[in-house]
């Protein structure tokens, strides 16, 4: 054998080893559950478990087919390679037709695909099965946040006095099915909580069903997965599953408004500022909701999150900022920055979903957001998309935050 072909062979073996190692590392990394919130391989509810039960066997079958086919290709390439003893002029023996083999490699893939099809169709049917006692929630995507409306009395209307309108976070009782209907108020978005189910597009004028259920209380995060404009990447979602009793308390509180003025003078001044500058887009029940309903001038109400119970949420600004300081003085293992504004370039790095702890309001982020929202979350506020920079003074920001803190 010539030195050249030995060198080539060693080179080929090295390249092959590198490719196999990289491929194995990629597969291994994909299956690592290192607490990443959008991990698709860690089901936390019946629907996501259903998907997992389909994906893993199909992946295993695909893996066996891949290894088998690639192994055969490599083996045959090696076995029938040209060697130095071969006569370069000689033509290989020509054969045609091997009925048994041909029937075999037609039937085997057909059987494999039929098996996969049966599992897939069964999973789709199960995922779409309606649960009679499900809580009805309409999820509407907007540039760049999510609105949630609960039809609590099940009359098919989401805007009745017994219903709830909220934003940014969906609160659900653990262990109970939620029948979500996705839709959109502007462009196409996609609603995706990987721990609880697959993706569902949110399309204007169309209502699409999606079943969610969390096995355990906890915070389940998601991300808009349909490109929807400048801040698509900043359009997060968060499902907070709580114990049933806690959910009932939450519902009772959400139904209340904030008609009474705050007692604190600074907060009261903030309320005046809210009514003058913010109330054109944001609604606070008991403050401007009735006015919004009967307004004869065209208002842009409803294009911004309902703020009635802002402080009961763990996040704001489309779930990219913590409303509560993630640093817990009682838990020294938490080393996140005191303010996540610094991490706004990669909000997910600091976003915990947060435990609601009124002693740890994240004023730094709240103030920065009011000071210049566009610096944190790019938008086209001039076009009515996203939060505008209102040019607030530091005193106004201070007063507004004092008022927002009363919206519990
Ligand atoms: Cu909404 Cu992407």
Boltz pocket constraint, residues with backbone or C-beta under 6 A from the ligand:
constraints:
  - pocket:
      binder: B
      contacts: [[A, 141], [A, 142], [A, 144], [A, 188], [A, 189], [A, 190], [A, 224], [A, 225], [A, 226], [A, 227], [A, 228], [A, 229], [A, 231], [A, 232], [A, 233], [A, 235]]
      max_distance: 6.0
